[in-house]
Amino acid sequence: MIMRMDHVAIAVNNHEGALAFFRDVLGALPGKRFEAKDRKFYWQTLALGDLSRLELLSPSGEGSFLEGFLRTRTGGFHHITLQTADLEEMIKRLDAHGIPYFGRHEYPDGTWKEVFIHPRDAFGVLVQISEFDAEYWMVPEAKLPEGTRWQLEKRADGCALTCAHPGGGKVTLELSRDEARRLADDLRGTLETS
């Protein structure tokens, strides 16, 4: 089954321009840029806020699969990526429902396995279904330090509680003093009754 939507991919001809827009104007945190030399493209994940992610895709040479997509436009929405815990089980599910897929690929180091569903079979959307560890691909600023599940930061009018998200990354809740007291009381009450 699908665990979560990981990111929206945007194909662009001008990678540096798109990166500057999302980073400098919208405040996205850019991750490392990766290249798939055999398929002639590179990609870079950007974190926005707590859990929102974008991926920039750009051709890295002639013969890239992105050439047709970018022939008549400077960029645009390319696909959504859905995370699964078990790609083999997901493929069996697609087969059982008669949904064709293509582009089956696995990185040699095992960090990423994928298949795609064509837009004609997914109501106009190119869908990438992948098995991976979301934390592996995230920039350090978008996740909690290793072994940390939560952090608490005191603020003038309350606090910020940041918790690790099971899908990778972190989620921050801004709590007023009253909300923080109620949360502390709830935690205390829960622990005392268990």
C-alpha positions in Angstrom: 0.0 0.0 0.0 1.0 3.6 -0.3 2.4 5.2 2.9 2.4 8.8 1.8 3.0 11.3 -1.0 6.6 12.2 -0.9 7.0 15.0 -3.4 5.9 16.8 -6.5 8.4 16.8 -9.4 8.9 19.8 -11.7 10.8 19.5 -14.9 12.7 22.7 -15.9 15.2 23.7 -18.6 16.7 26.4 -16.4 17.7 24.5 -13.2 19.7 27.4 -11.7 16.8 29.8 -12.3 14.2 27.5 -10.8 16.5 26.7 -7.8 17.0 30.5 -7.1 13.2 31.0 -7.3 12.3 28.3 -4.9 15.3 28.8 -2.6 15.6 32.6 -2.5 12.0 33.7 -3.0 10.0 30.9 -1.3 12.7 29.8 1.3 13.1 26.2 0.2 16.0 24.2 1.6 17.9 22.6 -1.3 19.4 19.2 -1.0 22.3 17.7 -2.9 22.0 17.5 -6.7 22.2 14.0 -8.1 22.8 12.9 -11.7 21.7 9.8 -13.5 24.2 9.8 -16.4 22.7 6.7 -18.1 19.3 8.5 -18.4 20.8 12.0 -18.9 19.1 14.0 -16.2 19.7 15.3 -12.8 17.5 16.0 -9.9 17.5 18.0 -6.6 15.0 17.8 -3.7 13.9 20.9 -2.0 12.2 21.0 1.5 9.5 23.6 2.1 8.2 24.0 5.6 8.0 20.9 7.7 7.1 18.1 5.3 6.5 19.6 1.9 9.0 18.6 -0.8 9.6 19.5 -4.4 12.0 17.9 -6.8 13.6 19.8 -9.7 14.3 17.6 -12.8 16.6 18.9 -15.5 18.2 17.3 -18.6 21.9 16.8 -18.4 22.6 16.2 -22.1 21.1 15.3 -25.4 18.8 12.3 -25.4 17.3 12.9 -22.0 13.8 11.6 -21.4 12.9 15.1 -20.5 13.5 16.5 -24.0 10.0 15.8 -25.3 8.4 17.2 -22.1 10.4 20.4 -22.3 10.3 20.9 -26.1 7.4 23.3 -26.0 7.7 24.7 -22.5 10.3 26.1 -20.1 9.1 23.8 -17.3 6.1 22.4 -15.5 4.5 19.8 -13.3 6.0 16.4 -14.3 4.9 13.8 -11.7 4.0 12.9 -8.2 6.0 10.4 -6.1 4.2 8.1 -3.8 6.1 6.1 -1.2 5.5 2.4 -0.5 7.1 0.2 2.0 7.2 -2.8 -0.4 7.4 -2.1 -4.2 7.0 -5.8 -5.0 3.7 -6.0 -3.1 2.6 -2.7 -4.8 3.4 -4.2 -8.2 1.3 -7.3 -7.4 -1.6 -4.9 -6.5 -1.2 -3.1 -9.8 -1.2 -6.4 -11.7 -4.3 -7.6 -9.8 -6.2 -4.5 -10.9 -4.9 -4.6 -14.5 -3.0 -1.3 -14.1 0.1 -1.2 -16.4 3.3 0.2 -15.2 6.7 1.0 -16.8 10.2 2.3 -16.0 11.0 -0.3 -13.4 14.3 0.7 -12.0 16.5 0.1 -8.9 19.6 2.0 -7.8 22.6 -0.4 -7.4 23.0 0.6 -3.8 19.3 -0.3 -3.0 18.4 3.2 -1.8 15.6 3.6 -4.4 13.2 1.3 -6.3 10.6 2.7 -8.7 7.9 2.1 -11.3 5.7 4.6 -13.1 2.0 4.6 -14.1 1.3 6.5 -17.3 -1.1 9.5 -17.2 -3.5 7.7 -19.4 -3.9 5.0 -16.7 -3.9 7.5 -13.7 -6.4 10.1 -14.7 -4.0 12.5 -16.4 -1.2 12.3 -13.8 2.2 10.6 -14.2 2.6 8.6 -10.9 5.9 7.4 -9.6 5.7 4.7 -6.9 8.9 4.2 -5.0 10.3 2.2 -2.1 13.0 4.2 -0.2 13.9 5.7 3.1 12.7 9.3 3.1 15.3 10.4 5.6 18.1 9.4 3.3 17.2 12.0 0.7 16.5 14.9 3.1 18.8 17.8 3.9 20.0 17.9 7.5 18.0 21.2 8.2 14.7 19.4 7.3 15.1 16.6 9.9 15.9 16.1 13.6 19.4 15.0 14.7 20.1 11.3 14.6 18.4 9.5 17.5 16.2 12.5 18.4 12.4 12.1 18.4 11.4 15.5 19.7 12.7 18.9 20.7 11.2 21.7 22.8 12.1 25.3 22.3 10.9 28.0 24.7 9.3 31.1 23.1 8.2 34.4 24.7 4.5 33.5 24.4 4.8 29.7 24.8 6.9 27.0 23.1 7.6 25.2 19.8 7.3 21.4 20.0 9.1 19.6 17.1 8.5 15.9 16.6 10.0 13.4 14.2 7.5 12.4 11.4 7.4 8.7 10.5 7.6 9.7 6.8 10.9 11.5 7.3 11.5 15.0 8.4 9.9 16.8 11.3 6.7 18.6 12.3 6.6 21.7 14.5 3.7 22.8 16.6 3.6 26.3 18.0 1.9 26.2 21.4 0.7 29.0 23.6 1.5 28.8 27.3 -2.1 27.6 28.0 -1.8 24.9 25.2 1.6 23.8 26.5 0.2 23.5 30.1 -2.8 21.4 28.8 -0.5 19.2 26.8 1.7 18.7 29.9 -1.4 17.9 32.0 -2.6 15.4 29.4 0.8 13.7 29.2 0.9 13.5 33.0 -2.6 12.1 33.2 -2.0 9.5 30.5 1.2 8.3 32.2 -0.5 8.1 35.6 -3.4 6.0 34.3 -1.4 3.5 32.4 
